[in-house]
């Protein structure tokens, strides 16, 4: 989500730098966290962020969304909806587009804060199933494919013929 926010802030900067030459060569000042900036970059940020720039407004939206990660769970849904409203009223086209995207995925975003689970585990299992399907080419029935999936997903190793003879 923060990647999308960074891209939206950069889009605003790119659009605005055509009229405001002082924004040239400031891309990473707006994208990095303030704590990670060098002294010279901090001075430039302090000078630009509170001026009447569209990029400054987009940057403040970015900072406000970063605060979502430290908001108590009980207020997250309210905070996120308020942020979406603020971004929609900002009159910055990339931020409005971002707000629409976040609104579409609001349920999943809030669910992550409560469960801390992603779909990464399911994607991993799906990859194992797809690998088993490739290995099971030529299997004549579904039972053999299912057995191959179990063997691939569980890393089950069957004893070799030599091991069986040794027993």
Residue frames as a rotation matrix with the C-alpha (Angstrom) as fourth column:
UNK 1
0.572 0.820 0.000 0.00
0.820 -0.572 0.000 0.00
0.000 0.000 -1.000 0.00
UNK 2
0.494 -0.440 -0.750 2.79
0.126 -0.817 0.562 2.44
-0.860 -0.372 -0.349 0.85
UNK 3
-0.591 -0.667 0.453 4.39
0.532 0.100 0.841 1.67
-0.606 0.738 0.296 -2.52
UNK 4
-0.037 0.684 0.729 1.24
0.962 -0.172 0.210 2.94
0.269 0.709 -0.652 -4.23
UNK 5
0.808 0.293 -0.512 1.28
0.481 -0.829 0.286 6.04
-0.341 -0.477 -0.810 -2.03
UNK 6
-0.053 -0.929 -0.366 4.89
0.205 -0.369 0.906 6.74
-0.977 -0.027 0.210 -2.97
UNK 7
-0.613 -0.121 0.780 4.07
0.770 0.127 0.625 6.36
-0.175 0.984 0.015 -6.66
UNK 8
0.435 0.850 0.297 1.13
0.872 -0.480 0.096 8.76
0.224 0.217 -0.950 -6.32
UNK 9
0.634 -0.291 -0.717 3.28
0.251 -0.799 0.546 11.37
-0.732 -0.526 -0.433 -4.52
UNK 10
-0.464 -0.882 0.082 5.90
0.325 -0.083 0.942 11.06
-0.824 0.464 0.325 -7.25
UNK 11
-0.249 0.469 0.847 3.25
0.962 0.021 0.272 11.48
0.110 0.883 -0.456 -9.96
UNK 12
0.807 0.538 -0.243 2.09
0.576 -0.807 0.128 14.70
-0.128 -0.243 -0.961 -8.30
UNK 13
0.241 -0.811 -0.532 5.71
0.123 -0.519 0.846 15.90
-0.963 -0.270 -0.025 -8.13
UNK 14
-0.589 -0.472 0.656 6.32
0.656 0.194 0.730 15.10
-0.472 0.860 0.195 -11.81
UNK 15
0.194 0.755 0.627 3.19
0.945 -0.316 0.088 16.98
0.265 0.575 -0.774 -12.88
UNK 16
0.892 0.238 -0.384 4.04
0.384 -0.847 0.368 19.99
-0.238 -0.476 -0.847 -10.70
UNK 17
0.067 -0.962 -0.265 7.73
0.461 -0.206 0.863 20.29
-0.885 -0.181 0.430 -11.49
UNK 18
-0.120 -0.043 0.992 6.85
0.982 -0.155 0.112 21.50
0.149 0.987 0.061 -14.98
UNK 19
0.612 0.405 0.679 5.66
0.319 -0.912 0.256 24.77
0.723 0.060 -0.688 -13.40
UNK 20
0.900 -0.282 0.333 7.89
-0.427 -0.411 0.805 24.72
-0.090 -0.867 -0.490 -10.30
UNK 21
0.475 -0.776 -0.416 11.57
-0.254 0.332 -0.909 24.19
0.843 0.537 -0.039 -11.21
UNK 22
-0.172 -0.567 0.805 12.56
-0.948 -0.127 -0.292 23.99
0.268 -0.814 -0.516 -7.50
UNK 23
0.583 0.473 0.660 11.05
-0.643 0.766 0.019 20.48
-0.496 -0.435 0.751 -7.45
UNK 24
0.690 -0.396 -0.606 13.61
-0.376 0.520 -0.767 19.10
0.619 0.757 0.210 -9.90
UNK 25
-0.266 -0.826 -0.496 15.94
-0.059 0.528 -0.847 16.50
0.962 -0.196 -0.189 -8.36
UNK 26
-0.528 0.127 0.840 13.77
-0.842 -0.212 -0.497 16.15
0.115 -0.969 0.219 -5.24
UNK 27
0.097 0.646 -0.757 12.20
-0.496 0.691 0.526 12.76
0.863 0.325 0.387 -5.98
UNK 28
-0.161 -0.222 -0.962 13.78
0.475 0.837 -0.272 10.82
0.865 -0.500 -0.030 -3.12
UNK 29
-0.948 -0.098 0.302 13.21
-0.182 -0.611 -0.770 13.62
0.260 -0.785 0.562 -0.62
UNK 30
-0.199 0.966 0.167 9.47
-0.963 -0.224 0.147 13.00
0.179 -0.131 0.975 -0.92
UNK 31
0.385 0.382 -0.840 9.71
-0.407 0.887 0.217 9.21
0.829 0.258 0.497 -1.03
UNK 32
-0.450 -0.639 -0.624 12.08
0.323 0.535 -0.780 8.52
0.833 -0.553 -0.034 1.88
UNK 33
0.638 0.517 -0.571 11.14
0.712 -0.113 0.693 8.74
0.294 -0.849 -0.440 5.53
UNK 34
0.802 -0.285 0.525 12.44
-0.284 -0.955 -0.084 11.94
0.525 -0.081 -0.847 7.11
UNK 35
0.749 -0.526 0.403 14.67
-0.351 0.201 0.915 9.99
-0.562 -0.827 -0.034 9.50
UNK 36
0.419 -0.578 0.700 16.54
0.665 0.721 0.197 8.45
-0.618 0.383 0.686 6.54
UNK 37
0.874 -0.059 0.483 17.34
0.348 -0.618 -0.705 11.75
0.340 0.784 -0.519 4.82
UNK 38
-0.222 -0.969 -0.110 20.77
0.933 -0.178 -0.312 13.38
0.283 -0.172 0.944 4.79
UNK 39
-0.287 0.061 -0.956 21.13
0.641 -0.730 -0.239 16.82
-0.712 -0.681 0.170 6.41
UNK 40
-0.926 -0.110 -0.362 21.02
-0.176 -0.722 0.669 18.65
-0.335 0.683 0.649 3.07
UNK 41
-0.697 0.713 -0.080 17.91
0.289 0.380 0.879 16.71
0.657 0.589 -0.471 2.01
UNK 42
-0.183 0.622 -0.761 16.21
0.980 0.053 -0.192 17.50
-0.079 -0.781 -0.619 5.35
UNK 43
-0.596 -0.096 -0.797 16.81
0.199 -0.979 -0.031 21.21
-0.778 -0.177 0.603 4.82
UNK 44
-0.948 0.251 -0.196 15.29
-0.258 -0.247 0.934 21.04
0.186 0.936 0.299 1.35
UNK 45
-0.455 0.817 -0.353 12.30
0.664 0.576 0.476 19.08
0.593 -0.018 -0.805 2.64
UNK 46
-0.250 0.349 -0.903 11.69
0.839 -0.387 -0.382 21.53
-0.483 -0.854 -0.196 5.48
UNK 47
-0.791 -0.098 -0.604 11.84
-0.129 -0.938 0.322 24.42
-0.598 0.332 0.729 3.03
UNK 48
-0.864 0.381 -0.330 9.47
-0.353 0.009 0.936 22.80
0.359 0.924 0.127 0.49
UNK 49
-0.739 0.572 -0.357 6.99
0.586 0.807 0.080 20.72
0.334 -0.150 -0.931 2.49
UNK 50
-0.237 0.675 -0.699 5.16
0.749 -0.332 -0.574 23.61
-0.619 -0.659 -0.427 4.15
UNK 51
-0.841 -0.011 -0.541 5.08
-0.293 -0.831 0.472 25.82
-0.455 0.555 0.696 1.07
UNK 52
0.128 0.988 -0.085 1.94
-0.533 -0.003 -0.846 25.99
-0.836 0.153 0.526 -1.02
UNK 53
-0.648 -0.414 -0.640 2.87
-0.762 0.373 0.530 23.06
0.020 0.830 -0.557 -3.27
UNK 54
0.507 0.795 -0.332 0.64
-0.795 0.581 0.177 20.26
0.333 0.174 0.927 -4.49
UNK 55
0.038 -0.596 -0.802 3.54
-0.017 0.802 -0.597 17.90
0.999 0.036 0.020 -3.80
UNK 56
-0.854 -0.313 0.416 3.61
-0.371 -0.196 -0.908 19.12
0.366 -0.929 0.051 -0.20
UNK 57
-0.006 0.939 0.343 -0.09
-0.996 0.025 -0.084 18.30
-0.088 -0.342 0.936 0.11
UNK 58
0.593 0.166 -0.788 0.51
-0.417 0.900 -0.125 14.83
0.689 0.402 0.603 -1.34
UNK 59
-0.453 -0.842 -0.291 3.43
-0.050 0.350 -0.935 14.37
0.890 -0.410 -0.201 1.08
UNK 60
-0.670 0.271 0.691 1.22
-0.742 -0.262 -0.617 15.27
0.014 -0.926 0.377 4.05
UNK 61
0.500 0.846 -0.185 -1.33
-0.852 0.519 0.071 12.70
0.157 0.122 0.980 2.84
UNK 62
0.213 -0.530 -0.821 1.47
-0.122 0.819 -0.561 10.13
0.969 0.220 0.110 2.72
UNK 63
-0.800 -0.550 0.241 2.53
-0.259 -0.046 -0.965 10.95
0.541 -0.834 -0.106 6.29
UNK 64
-0.219 0.812 0.542 -1.07
-0.970 -0.121 -0.210 10.75
-0.105 -0.571 0.814 7.47
UNK 65
0.662 0.466 -0.586 -1.48
-0.571 0.821 0.008 7.31
0.485 0.329 0.810 5.93
UNK 66
-0.279 -0.826 -0.490 1.75
-0.067 0.526 -0.848 6.16
0.958 -0.203 -0.202 7.57
UNK 67
-0.677 0.079 0.732 0.13
-0.722 -0.266 -0.639 7.02
0.145 -0.961 0.237 10.90
UNK 68
0.413 0.863 -0.292 -2.45
-0.785 0.500 0.367 4.31
0.462 0.078 0.883 10.18
UNK 69
0.087 -0.458 -0.884 0.13
0.070 0.888 -0.454 1.71
0.994 -0.023 0.110 11.20
UNK 70
-0.874 -0.453 -0.175 0.31
0.216 -0.039 -0.976 3.20
0.435 -0.891 0.132 14.72
UNK 71
-0.335 0.843 0.420 -3.42
-0.798 -0.491 0.350 3.87
0.501 -0.218 0.837 15.15
UNK 72
-0.671 0.169 0.722 -5.15
-0.477 0.647 -0.594 1.72
-0.568 -0.743 -0.354 17.80
UNK 73
-0.950 0.248 0.189 -7.11
0.312 0.745 0.590 -1.16
0.006 0.620 -0.785 16.25
UNK 74
-0.243 0.939 -0.244 -10.41
0.764 0.030 -0.644 0.17
-0.598 -0.343 -0.725 17.50
UNK 75
0.300 0.333 -0.894 -10.05
-0.081 -0.925 -0.372 3.37
-0.951 0.184 -0.250 15.41
UNK 76
-0.657 -0.725 0.205 -8.44
0.144 0.147 0.979 2.01
-0.740 0.673 0.007 12.24
UNK 77
-0.282 0.604 0.745 -11.59
0.954 0.258 0.152 1.80
-0.101 0.754 -0.649 10.15
UNK 78
0.749 0.540 -0.385 -12.58
0.534 -0.835 -0.133 5.37
-0.393 -0.106 -0.913 11.07
UNK 79
0.115 -0.807 -0.580 -9.05
-0.129 -0.591 0.796 6.65
-0.985 -0.017 -0.172 10.43
UNK 80
-0.706 -0.404 0.582 -8.82
0.449 0.381 0.808 4.93
-0.548 0.832 -0.087 7.05
UNK 81
0.146 0.838 0.525 -12.22
0.989 -0.112 -0.097 6.26
-0.022 0.533 -0.846 5.93
UNK 82
0.733 0.051 -0.679 -11.23
0.213 -0.964 0.158 9.78
-0.646 -0.261 -0.717 7.03
UNK 83
-0.326 -0.925 -0.194 -7.97
-0.049 -0.189 0.981 9.48
-0.944 0.329 0.016 5.08
UNK 84
-0.512 0.211 0.833 -9.85
0.823 0.397 0.405 8.30
-0.245 0.893 -0.377 1.98
UNK 85
0.605 0.796 0.003 -12.18
0.779 -0.592 -0.206 11.30
-0.162 0.127 -0.979 2.28
UNK 86
0.454 -0.530 -0.716 -9.24
-0.058 -0.819 0.570 13.68
-0.889 -0.218 -0.403 2.68
UNK 87
-0.615 -0.737 0.280 -7.44
0.192 0.205 0.960 12.21
-0.764 0.644 0.016 -0.32
UNK 88
-0.159 0.649 0.744 -10.61
0.980 0.194 0.040 12.38
-0.118 0.736 -0.667 -2.43
UNK 89
0.830 0.523 -0.192 -11.09
0.518 -0.852 -0.082 16.07
-0.206 -0.032 -0.978 -1.58
UNK 90
0.105 -0.908 -0.405 -7.41
0.436 -0.324 0.840 16.89
-0.894 -0.265 0.362 -2.19
UNK 91
0.857 0.307 -0.414 -7.99
-0.236 -0.479 -0.845 17.71
-0.458 0.822 -0.338 -5.88
UNK 92
-0.253 -0.941 -0.226 -4.81
-0.863 0.114 0.492 15.78
-0.437 0.319 -0.841 -6.74
UNK 93
0.435 0.555 -0.709 -5.68
-0.858 0.495 -0.138 13.30
0.274 0.668 0.692 -9.47
UNK 94
-0.295 -0.562 -0.773 -3.08
-0.282 0.824 -0.492 10.63
0.913 0.073 -0.402 -8.49
UNK 95
-0.961 -0.044 0.272 -4.18
-0.276 0.149 -0.950 10.80
0.002 -0.988 -0.156 -4.83
UNK 96
-0.049 0.999 0.024 -7.86
-0.935 -0.037 -0.352 10.58
-0.350 -0.040 0.936 -5.80
UNK 97
0.294 0.073 -0.953 -7.06
-0.658 0.739 -0.146 7.50
0.693 0.670 0.265 -7.88
UNK 98
-0.722 -0.620 -0.307 -5.13
-0.147 0.571 -0.808 6.02
0.677 -0.538 -0.503 -4.95
UNK 99
-0.697 0.524 0.489 -8.04
-0.641 -0.150 -0.753 6.72
-0.321 -0.838 0.441 -2.60
UNK 100
0.333 0.837 -0.435 -10.38
-0.940 0.331 -0.085 4.84
0.073 0.437 0.897 -4.95
UNK 101
-0.035 -0.446 -0.894 -7.99
-0.333 0.849 -0.410 1.88
0.942 0.283 -0.178 -5.02
UNK 102
-0.937 -0.335 0.103 -7.68
-0.185 0.225 -0.957 1.83
0.298 -0.915 -0.273 -1.23
UNK 103
-0.304 0.912 0.276 -11.47
-0.897 -0.176 -0.406 2.12
-0.322 -0.371 0.871 -0.91
UNK 104
0.361 0.419 -0.833 -11.88
-0.743 0.669 0.014 -0.97
0.563 0.614 0.553 -3.13
UNK 105
-0.048 -0.500 -0.865 -9.51
0.164 0.850 -0.501 -2.95
0.985 -0.166 0.041 -0.90
UNK 106
-0.143 0.007 0.990 -10.55
-0.781 -0.615 -0.109 -1.42
0.607 -0.789 0.093 2.42
UNK 107
0.815 0.539 0.214 -11.94
-0.559 0.634 0.534 -4.67
0.152 -0.555 0.818 3.81
UNK 108
0.716 -0.601 -0.356 -8.75
0.460 0.789 -0.407 -6.60
0.525 0.127 0.841 3.09
UNK 109
-0.201 -0.801 0.564 -6.53
-0.043 -0.568 -0.822 -3.82
0.979 -0.190 0.080 4.46
UNK 110
0.055 0.292 0.955 -8.45
-0.925 -0.344 0.159 -3.65
0.375 -0.892 0.251 7.73
UNK 111
0.945 0.290 -0.149 -8.61
-0.235 0.923 0.304 -7.45
0.225 -0.253 0.941 7.95
UNK 112
0.256 -0.931 -0.260 -4.80
0.342 0.339 -0.876 -7.58
0.904 0.136 0.405 7.79
UNK 113
-0.344 -0.395 0.852 -4.55
-0.562 -0.641 -0.524 -5.33
0.753 -0.659 -0.002 10.83
UNK 114
0.401 0.581 0.708 -6.74
-0.916 0.236 0.325 -7.69
0.021 -0.779 0.627 12.82
UNK 115
0.980 0.074 0.183 -5.38
-0.083 0.996 0.044 -11.06
-0.179 -0.058 0.982 11.67
UNK 116
0.194 -0.958 -0.212 -1.86
-0.745 -0.284 0.603 -10.17
-0.638 0.041 -0.769 10.37
UNK 117
-0.098 -0.172 0.980 -2.41
0.362 0.911 0.196 -12.79
-0.927 0.374 -0.027 7.68
UNK 118
-0.234 0.004 -0.972 -1.86
-0.827 -0.526 0.197 -12.41
-0.511 0.850 0.126 3.97
UNK 119
0.838 0.545 0.016 -2.65
-0.440 0.694 -0.570 -14.71
-0.322 0.471 0.821 1.09
UNK 120
0.034 -0.934 -0.354 1.03
-0.990 0.016 -0.137 -15.60
0.133 0.356 -0.925 0.76
UNK 121
-0.524 -0.183 0.832 0.49
-0.478 0.872 -0.109 -19.03
-0.705 -0.454 -0.544 2.32
UNK 122
0.467 0.779 0.418 -2.28
0.013 0.466 -0.885 -19.84
-0.884 0.418 0.208 -0.15
UNK 123
0.729 -0.277 -0.626 -0.14
-0.684 -0.309 -0.661 -18.64
-0.010 0.910 -0.415 -3.05
UNK 124
-0.355 -0.920 0.166 2.68
-0.923 0.373 0.094 -20.91
-0.149 -0.119 -0.982 -1.86
UNK 125
-0.281 0.347 0.895 0.38
-0.117 0.913 -0.391 -23.93
-0.952 -0.214 -0.216 -1.64
UNK 126
0.791 0.588 -0.170 -0.99
-0.197 -0.019 -0.980 -23.12
-0.579 0.809 0.101 -5.10
UNK 127
0.262 -0.789 -0.556 2.57
-0.963 -0.173 -0.209 -23.12
0.069 0.590 -0.805 -6.44
UNK 128
-0.626 -0.481 0.614 3.15
-0.584 0.811 0.040 -26.58
-0.517 -0.334 -0.789 -4.95
UNK 129
0.203 0.790 0.579 -0.07
0.042 0.584 -0.811 -27.89
-0.978 0.189 0.086 -6.50
UNK 130
0.814 0.063 -0.577 0.93
-0.536 -0.303 -0.788 -26.50
-0.225 0.951 -0.212 -9.90
UNK 131
-0.238 -0.960 -0.151 4.35
-0.971 0.231 0.065 -28.17
-0.027 0.162 -0.986 -9.57
UNK 132
-0.479 0.134 0.867 2.64
-0.227 0.936 -0.270 -31.47
-0.848 -0.327 -0.418 -8.71
UNK 133
0.652 0.758 0.020 0.41
-0.128 0.136 -0.983 -31.15
-0.747 0.638 0.185 -11.78
UNK 134
0.463 -0.559 -0.688 3.48
-0.882 -0.213 -0.421 -30.73
0.089 0.802 -0.591 -13.97
UNK 135
-0.593 -0.733 0.333 5.14
-0.774 0.633 0.018 -33.76
-0.224 -0.247 -0.943 -12.39
UNK 136
-0.326 0.557 0.764 1.99
-0.091 0.785 -0.612 -35.86
-0.941 -0.269 -0.205 -12.72
UNK 137
-0.041 0.292 -0.956 1.75
-0.972 -0.233 -0.030 -35.53
-0.231 0.928 0.293 -16.48
UNK 138
-0.459 -0.092 -0.883 0.48
-0.573 0.791 0.216 -38.76
0.679 0.605 -0.416 -17.87
UNK 139
-0.906 0.244 0.345 -1.30
-0.188 0.498 -0.846 -39.85
-0.378 -0.832 -0.406 -14.69
UNK 140
-0.808 0.586 -0.068 -4.40
0.210 0.393 0.895 -41.73
0.551 0.709 -0.441 -15.64
UNK 141
0.205 0.942 -0.265 -6.62
0.710 0.043 0.703 -40.83
0.674 -0.332 -0.660 -12.73
UNK 142
0.442 0.087 0.893 -7.26
-0.284 -0.930 0.231 -38.09
0.851 -0.356 -0.387 -10.21
UNK 143
0.997 -0.057 -0.049 -6.17
0.067 0.368 0.927 -40.23
-0.035 -0.928 0.371 -7.24
UNK 144
0.297 -0.950 0.094 -2.62
0.954 0.290 -0.078 -40.36
0.047 0.113 0.992 -8.58
UNK 145
-0.051 -0.253 0.966 -2.62
0.316 -0.922 -0.225 -36.57
0.947 0.294 0.127 -9.04
UNK 146
0.765 0.388 0.514 -3.87
-0.350 -0.420 0.837 -36.09
0.541 -0.820 -0.186 -5.47
UNK 147
0.827 -0.529 -0.189 -1.16
0.524 0.603 0.601 -38.42
-0.204 -0.597 0.776 -4.19
UNK 148
-0.013 -0.853 0.521 1.43
0.886 -0.251 -0.390 -36.40
0.464 0.457 0.759 -6.13
UNK 149
0.270 0.178 0.946 0.11
-0.114 -0.970 0.215 -33.16
0.956 -0.166 -0.241 -4.59
UNK 150
0.986 0.110 0.129 0.40
-0.142 0.126 0.982 -34.63
0.092 -0.986 0.139 -1.10
UNK 151
0.528 -0.849 -0.018 3.90
0.838 0.517 0.175 -35.86
-0.139 -0.108 0.984 -1.79
UNK 152
-0.116 -0.570 0.814 4.98
0.646 -0.666 -0.374 -32.47
0.754 0.482 0.445 -3.16
UNK 153
0.374 0.354 0.857 3.29
-0.273 -0.841 0.467 -30.32
0.886 -0.409 -0.218 -0.51
UNK 154
0.967 0.045 0.249 4.35
-0.252 0.244 0.936 -32.49
-0.019 -0.969 0.247 2.44
UNK 155
0.127 -0.974 -0.190 7.82
-0.948 -0.063 -0.312 -33.19
0.292 0.219 -0.931 1.09
UNK 156
0.652 0.197 0.732 7.06
-0.477 0.857 0.195 -36.85
-0.589 -0.476 0.653 1.64
UNK 157
-0.210 -0.780 -0.590 9.92
-0.971 0.236 0.034 -39.07
0.113 0.580 -0.807 0.58
UNK 158
0.877 0.481 0.017 9.11
-0.481 0.876 0.025 -42.63
-0.003 -0.030 1.000 -0.31
UNK 159
0.218 -0.840 0.497 11.77
-0.343 0.411 0.845 -45.21
-0.913 -0.355 -0.199 0.39
UNK 160
-0.035 -0.326 -0.945 13.79
-0.999 0.009 0.034 -46.21
-0.003 0.945 -0.326 -2.63
UNK 161
0.742 0.306 -0.596 13.83
-0.419 0.906 -0.057 -49.76
0.522 0.292 0.801 -3.94
UNK 162
-0.173 -0.898 -0.404 17.29
0.010 0.409 -0.913 -50.35
0.985 -0.162 -0.062 -2.42
UNK 163
-0.671 -0.023 0.741 16.08
-0.696 -0.326 -0.640 -49.18
0.256 -0.945 0.202 1.00
UNK 164
0.414 0.887 0.205 13.11
-0.910 0.405 0.089 -51.55
-0.004 -0.223 0.975 0.82
UNK 165
0.563 -0.260 -0.784 15.37
-0.145 0.903 -0.403 -54.47
0.813 0.341 0.471 -0.10
UNK 166
-0.525 -0.840 0.139 17.66
-0.237 -0.012 -0.971 -53.72
0.817 -0.543 -0.193 2.80
UNK 167
-0.215 0.523 0.825 14.76
-0.976 -0.094 -0.195 -54.04
-0.024 -0.847 0.530 5.24
